């Protein structure tokens, strides 16, 4: 699964396959996440924020 970052709203997310737009704001300004963004994303996941 790849991790992406939206340059419009700064939302970082993971998806499989083709990604055409941000799932948060809907804009097409997405790109692969940088190493720093990936590390920040992983720390949020490890804190359990997506399991609440």
Backbone as ProteinMPNN parsed JSONL, in Angstrom:
{"seq_chain_A": "XXXXXXXXXXXXXXXXXXXXXXXXXXXXXXXXXXXXXXXXXXXXXXXXXXXX", "coords_chain_A": {"N_chain_A": [[0.842, -1.166, 0.0], [0.568, 2.2, -0.843], [1.623, 5.462, 0.3], [0.251, 8.663, 0.273], [0.192, 12.256, -0.216], [-1.71, 15.19, 0.09], [-1.381, 18.189, -1.566], [-3.045, 20.31, -1.392], [-4.836, 20.258, 0.932], [-3.202, 19.088, 2.772], [-3.53, 16.523, 3.724], [-2.608, 13.26, 4.613], [-2.534, 9.996, 3.411], [-3.209, 6.456, 2.88], [-3.327, 4.188, 0.149], [-4.276, 1.611, -2.17], [-3.454, 0.889, -5.545], [-4.483, 3.046, -8.311], [-4.654, 6.532, -7.68], [-6.596, 9.337, -7.899], [-7.565, 11.627, -6.736], [-7.768, 13.54, -3.668], [-9.006, 11.932, -0.783], [-10.047, 13.433, 1.26], [-10.41, 16.252, 0.642], [-11.012, 16.166, -2.042], [-9.591, 17.265, -4.142], [-7.307, 17.164, -6.964], [-4.601, 17.421, -6.38], [-2.401, 15.598, -5.527], [0.398, 13.651, -4.367], [3.141, 11.303, -4.107], [4.005, 10.623, -0.732], [6.547, 12.254, 1.221], [9.559, 11.079, 2.869], [9.589, 12.11, 5.491], [6.873, 12.806, 5.85], [5.764, 10.257, 5.665], [6.846, 9.034, 7.953], [5.626, 10.623, 9.956], [2.956, 9.962, 9.453], [2.983, 7.213, 10.046], [3.511, 7.372, 12.788], [1.119, 8.467, 13.731], [-0.618, 6.37, 13.098], [0.427, 4.367, 14.756], [-0.242, 5.446, 17.2], [-2.855, 4.867, 17.314], [-4.995, 6.409, 16.316], [-6.672, 5.896, 14.132], [-8.198, 3.818, 14.914], [-10.212, 4.452, 16.564]], "CA_chain_A": [[0.0, 0.0, 0.0], [1.368, 3.418, -0.946], [1.196, 6.594, 1.113], [0.174, 9.874, -0.536], [-0.008, 13.513, 0.502], [-2.431, 16.198, -0.692], [-0.753, 19.501, -1.455], [-4.096, 21.302, -1.161], [-5.29, 20.28, 2.334], [-2.118, 18.479, 3.56], [-3.988, 15.24, 4.248], [-1.761, 12.134, 4.244], [-3.382, 8.801, 3.422], [-2.661, 5.3, 2.179], [-4.252, 3.57, -0.795], [-3.764, 0.667, -3.16], [-3.871, 1.211, -6.905], [-4.481, 4.41, -8.839], [-5.299, 7.565, -6.87], [-6.791, 10.509, -8.745], [-7.91, 12.807, -5.95], [-7.675, 13.416, -2.219], [-10.267, 11.476, -0.196], [-10.518, 14.401, 2.24], [-10.913, 17.484, 0.019], [-11.449, 15.893, -3.399], [-8.735, 17.921, -5.14], [-6.37, 16.248, -7.62], [-3.219, 17.817, -6.089], [-1.782, 14.597, -4.669], [1.722, 13.156, -4.767], [3.681, 10.358, -3.122], [4.464, 11.274, 0.493], [7.989, 12.283, 1.48], [9.958, 10.224, 3.988], [9.15, 12.748, 6.729], [5.417, 12.65, 5.916], [5.496, 8.842, 5.937], [7.156, 8.8, 9.37], [4.569, 11.251, 10.738], [1.763, 9.146, 9.238], [3.167, 5.981, 10.813], [3.384, 7.66, 14.222], [-0.323, 8.602, 13.995], [-1.182, 5.021, 13.055], [0.878, 3.667, 15.957], [-0.959, 6.01, 18.342], [-4.196, 4.306, 17.3], [-6.046, 7.381, 15.984], [-7.618, 5.384, 13.144], [-8.921, 2.692, 15.496], [-11.216, 4.98, 17.493]], "C_chain_A": [[0.895, 1.24, 0.0], [0.768, 4.526, -0.094], [1.323, 7.861, 0.262], [-0.062, 11.084, 0.362], [-0.708, 14.497, -0.429], [-1.765, 17.552, -0.481], [-1.775, 20.602, -1.211], [-4.46, 21.391, 0.325], [-4.292, 19.634, 3.297], [-2.539, 17.192, 4.27], [-3.058, 14.147, 3.735], [-2.583, 10.869, 4.417], [-2.712, 7.67, 2.667], [-3.75, 4.687, 1.301], [-3.511, 2.547, -1.641], [-4.247, 1.131, -4.525], [-3.81, 2.691, -7.231], [-5.235, 5.364, -7.914], [-5.376, 8.823, -7.725], [-7.081, 11.784, -7.973], [-7.811, 12.489, -4.456], [-9.018, 12.945, -1.656], [-10.841, 12.464, 0.819], [-11.143, 15.63, 1.573], [-11.377, 17.294, -1.42], [-10.605, 16.518, -4.5], [-7.744, 16.928, -5.734], [-4.895, 16.527, -7.316], [-2.553, 16.856, -5.117], [-0.449, 14.15, -5.25], [2.146, 12.107, -3.761], [4.221, 11.135, -1.916], [5.99, 11.227, 0.59], [8.296, 11.356, 2.646], [9.475, 10.806, 5.318], [7.637, 12.596, 6.903], [5.026, 11.203, 6.227], [5.761, 8.527, 7.402], [6.084, 9.405, 10.276], [3.281, 10.432, 10.641], [1.838, 7.867, 10.067], [3.033, 6.231, 12.31], [1.919, 7.855, 14.602], [-0.991, 7.237, 14.027], [-0.823, 4.265, 14.335], [0.195, 4.179, 17.215], [-2.406, 5.541, 18.382], [-5.311, 5.253, 16.92], [-7.066, 6.837, 15.002], [-8.429, 4.196, 13.667], [-10.025, 3.138, 16.433], [-12.565, 5.06, 16.839]], "O_chain_A": [[1.864, 1.314, 0.756], [-0.428, 4.531, 0.197], [2.347, 8.102, -0.377], [-0.454, 10.961, 1.522], [-0.341, 14.622, -1.598], [-1.607, 18.004, 0.654], [-1.401, 21.72, -0.856], [-4.401, 22.471, 0.913], [-4.514, 19.633, 4.508], [-1.965, 16.824, 5.295], [-2.75, 14.11, 2.543], [-3.247, 10.683, 5.437], [-1.767, 7.889, 1.909], [-4.927, 4.67, 1.66], [-2.293, 2.608, -1.805], [-5.331, 1.704, -4.643], [-3.176, 3.479, -6.529], [-6.318, 5.042, -7.426], [-4.361, 9.316, -8.215], [-6.874, 12.887, -8.478], [-7.776, 11.328, -4.048], [-10.06, 13.497, -2.01], [-12.006, 12.344, 1.2], [-12.27, 16.007, 1.896], [-12.061, 18.16, -1.967], [-10.887, 16.313, -5.681], [-7.379, 15.952, -5.078], [-4.021, 15.924, -7.939], [-2.182, 17.246, -4.01], [-0.202, 14.256, -6.451], [1.574, 12.025, -2.675], [4.829, 12.192, -2.081], [6.633, 10.294, 0.11], [7.384, 10.9, 3.335], [9.003, 10.064, 6.18], [7.175, 12.286, 8.001], [4.071, 10.957, 6.963], [4.972, 7.82, 8.03], [5.674, 8.779, 11.253], [2.594, 10.236, 11.643], [0.864, 7.486, 10.715], [2.496, 5.389, 13.029], [1.512, 7.447, 15.69], [-1.835, 6.974, 14.884], [-1.674, 3.601, 14.927], [0.061, 3.443, 18.192], [-3.112, 5.783, 19.361], [-6.477, 4.947, 17.17], [-8.22, 7.266, 15.022], [-9.251, 3.636, 12.942], [-10.704, 2.306, 17.035], [-13.534, 5.482, 17.471]]}, "name": "protein", "num_of_chains": 1, "seq": "XXXXXXXXXXXXXXXXXXXXXXXXXXXXXXXXXXXXXXXXXXXXXXXXXXXX"}
